[in-house]
Amino acid sequence: MSSLNSNIQDALVLQDVELANAMNELRTSGNASEYIAQRRGDLYNNVSSEHSDSIQKVFGDLQRATDTSKNILYYHVRNKDLDKIQNSILDQASVEAANATYDNQNSKRQFEINQWTSENKLDTLFVLQMAFIYLTLTAAMLYGMNIGLIPSSVFYGVTGVFSIALVLTMIVRYQYTSKTRDNRLWNRRRFAKMGPPVLPNCPAVTGIVADFMENTSEQLDNLDARGRETLQQGAEYLSDTAAQLSDRFKR
């Protein structure tokens, strides 16, 4: 190992000696300035080439980073466009759903209105038919009474019964339609609003509940006292046991 180190030191010394001899030769020959200028030019060229390579590398990295930023920006713009398209589709679907719901409710309500109107007209037609039958029957019986075919008692009796039936029918129809029948659905009836349920007044039940609560509280107090006594006895037993064990270990 020492011989290797000595050889290395000798080689370095020889290298320095050769370098010094070469410099002396260049000085004596007058080519030192040319050599220095040549070496300076080579060094400048090397440094310039390295700097240009570094600048080209940095410029290339900057250009790639710029391209990446542009691509990210394009992706962002594209995502915003897709988001706008999706929002427009969602808004259109929401509007269509709202319109469908409105049309459905409107059609149901129109069906209810049509049903109520048609049934009301049929009910009115029934009353008018009764009135037409009453007038026709009254006119026929009046003609028979005038020619002596029907006695006046029969005329007044029959027309009186039919008049009462017609009047009662009209009153019931008006009262039921205007006050009892629902304004929205023809087949639904309105009922009077009922008040809250009446609570029964039962003193006996109240006394039983009070006695039960009093007995329950007394039982809870008794259980609490018994639990305290049990805990106290257990604590005393544990303390006695611990004292006996400590005495045994001391012995």
C-alpha positions in Angstrom: 0.0 0.0 0.0 2.9 2.4 0.8 4.6 1.6 -2.5 1.4 2.4 -4.3 1.1 5.8 -2.6 4.7 6.6 -3.3 4.2 5.7 -7.0 1.2 8.0 -7.2 3.2 10.8 -5.6 6.1 10.2 -8.1 3.7 10.3 -11.0 2.2 13.6 -9.8 5.6 15.1 -9.4 6.7 13.9 -12.8 3.6 15.4 -14.3 4.3 18.7 -12.6 7.9 18.6 -13.9 6.8 17.9 -17.4 4.3 20.7 -17.2 6.9 23.1 -16.0 9.4 22.0 -18.7 6.7 22.5 -21.3 5.9 26.0 -20.1 9.6 26.9 -20.1 9.9 25.6 -23.6 7.0 27.6 -24.7 8.4 30.8 -23.0 11.8 30.3 -24.6 10.3 29.7 -28.0 7.9 32.6 -27.8 4.8 30.5 -28.3 3.4 30.9 -24.8 1.1 33.7 -25.7 -0.2 31.7 -28.7 -0.7 28.6 -26.5 -2.5 30.7 -23.8 -4.7 32.3 -26.4 -5.4 28.9 -28.0 -6.3 27.4 -24.6 -8.4 30.5 -23.7 -10.3 30.2 -27.0 -10.8 26.5 -26.5 -12.0 27.2 -22.9 -14.3 29.9 -24.1 -15.7 27.7 -26.9 -16.3 24.9 -24.4 -18.0 27.2 -21.9 -20.1 28.8 -24.7 -21.1 25.4 -26.1 -22.1 24.2 -22.6 -24.0 27.4 -22.0 -25.8 27.1 -25.3 -26.6 23.5 -24.6 -27.9 24.5 -21.2 -30.0 27.3 -22.7 -31.4 25.0 -25.4 -32.3 22.4 -22.7 -33.9 25.0 -20.5 -35.8 26.5 -23.5 -36.9 23.0 -24.5 -38.1 22.4 -21.0 -39.9 25.7 -20.9 -41.5 25.0 -24.3 -42.7 21.6 -23.1 -44.0 23.1 -19.9 -45.8 25.8 -21.9 -47.3 23.1 -24.1 -48.5 21.2 -21.0 -50.1 24.4 -19.6 -51.8 25.0 -22.9 -53.1 21.4 -22.9 -54.3 21.8 -19.4 -56.0 25.0 -20.3 -57.7 23.4 -23.3 -58.8 20.5 -21.1 -60.3 23.1 -18.6 -62.1 24.9 -21.4 -63.4 21.6 -22.7 -64.6 20.5 -19.3 -66.4 23.8 -18.9 -68.0 23.4 -22.2 -69.1 19.8 -21.3 -70.3 21.1 -17.9 -72.4 23.8 -19.7 -73.8 21.2 -22.0 -74.7 18.9 -19.1 -76.3 21.8 -17.2 -78.3 22.8 -20.3 -79.5 19.2 -20.7 -80.4 19.1 -17.0 -82.2 22.4 -17.1 -84.1 21.2 -20.2 -85.0 17.9 -18.5 -86.1 19.8 -15.4 -88.3 22.1 -17.4 -89.8 19.1 -19.3 -90.4 17.4 -15.9 -92.1 20.5 -14.5 -94.2 20.9 -17.6 -95.2 17.2 -17.5 -96.1 17.5 -13.8 -98.1 20.7 -14.5 -99.9 19.0 -17.5 -100.7 16.0 -15.4 -102.1 18.1 -12.6 -103.9 20.3 -15.1 -105.5 17.3 -16.8 -106.6 15.8 -13.5 -108.1 19.1 -12.4 -109.8 19.5 -15.8 -111.2 16.0 -15.5 -112.6 16.9 -12.1 -114.1 20.1 -13.4 -115.7 18.3 -16.4 -117.0 15.5 -14.1 -118.5 18.0 -11.7 -120.1 20.1 -14.5 -121.5 17.1 -16.3 -122.9 15.5 -13.1 -124.4 18.9 -12.1 -126.1 19.2 -15.4 -127.5 15.7 -15.2 -128.8 16.5 -11.7 -130.4 19.7 -13.0 -131.8 17.8 -15.9 -133.4 15.3 -13.5 -135.1 18.1 -11.6 -136.3 19.7 -14.9 -137.7 16.4 -16.1 -139.6 16.1 -12.8 -141.0 19.6 -13.3 -141.9 18.7 -16.9 -143.7 15.6 -15.8 -145.5 17.5 -13.1 -146.6 20.2 -15.5 -147.8 17.7 -18.1 -149.7 15.7 -15.5 -151.2 18.8 -14.0 -152.3 20.0 -17.4 -153.9 16.7 -18.3 -155.7 16.4 -15.0 -156.8 20.1 -15.2 -158.3 19.3 -18.6 -160.0 16.2 -17.2 -161.4 18.2 -14.3 -162.8 20.9 -16.6 -164.6 18.4 -18.8 -165.9 16.6 -15.7 -163.9 13.4 -16.1 -161.9 13.9 -12.9 -163.3 15.3 -9.7 -161.7 18.3 -8.1 -160.7 16.4 -5.0 -158.6 14.0 -7.0 -157.0 16.8 -8.9 -156.0 18.8 -5.9 -154.9 15.7 -4.0 -152.6 14.4 -6.8 -151.3 17.8 -7.8 -150.6 18.6 -4.1 -148.6 15.4 -3.6 -146.6 16.0 -6.8 -146.1 19.6 -5.9 -144.7 18.7 -2.4 -142.5 16.0 -4.0 -141.1 18.5 -6.6 -140.5 21.2 -4.0 -138.8 18.8 -1.6 -136.6 17.5 -4.4 -135.5 21.0 -5.4 -134.8 22.0 -1.8 -132.8 18.8 -1.2 -130.9 19.2 -4.4 -130.0 22.9 -3.7 -129.1 22.3 -0.1 -126.9 19.2 -0.9 -125.2 20.8 -3.9 -124.5 24.2 -2.3 -123.7 23.1 1.3 -122.9 19.4 1.6 -121.3 18.4 -1.7 -117.6 19.0 -2.1 -116.7 21.9 -4.4 -113.8 19.9 -6.0 -115.0 16.3 -6.3 -118.6 15.5 -7.2 -118.6 12.1 -5.3 -117.1 13.6 -2.1 -119.2 14.9 0.7 -118.2 17.7 3.1 -118.6 17.0 6.8 -118.7 19.5 9.7 -115.5 20.1 11.5 -115.4 18.2 14.8 -113.8 19.6 17.9 -111.2 17.9 20.1 -112.3 14.8 21.9 -113.9 15.3 25.3 -111.8 14.0 28.1 -113.7 12.1 30.7 -113.9 13.4 34.3 -113.1 10.4 36.4 -112.1 11.3 40.0 -111.8 7.6 40.9 -109.3 7.0 38.2 -107.3 10.1 39.2 -107.2 8.9 42.8 -106.0 5.5 41.8 -103.2 7.0 39.7 -102.2 9.3 42.5 -102.1 6.3 45.0 -100.1 4.3 42.5 -97.5 7.1 42.1 -97.3 7.5 45.9 -96.8 3.8 46.5 -94.2 3.7 43.7 -92.2 6.5 45.2 -92.3 4.9 48.6 -91.1 1.6 47.1 -88.3 3.4 45.4 -87.2 5.1 48.6 -87.2 1.7 50.4 -85.1 0.1 47.6 -82.7 3.0 47.8 -82.3 2.6 51.6 -81.8 -1.1 51.3 -79.2 -0.6 48.6 -77.3 1.8 50.7 -77.4 -0.6 53.7 -76.2 -3.4 51.4 -73.3 -1.3 50.0 -72.3 -0.2 53.5 -72.2 -3.9 54.8 -70.2 -4.9 51.7 -67.7 -2.1 52.3 -67.3 -3.1 56.0 -66.8 -6.8 55.0 -64.1 -5.8 52.5 -62.3 -3.6 55.0 -62.4 -6.5 57.6 -61.1 -8.9 55.0 -58.3 -6.6 54.0 -57.3 -6.1 57.6 -57.2 -9.9 58.3 -55.1 -10.4 55.1 -52.6 -7.7 56.2 -52.3 -9.3 59.6 -51.5 -12.6 58.1 -48.9 -11.2 55.8 -47.2 -9.4 58.7 -47.0 -12.7 60.6 
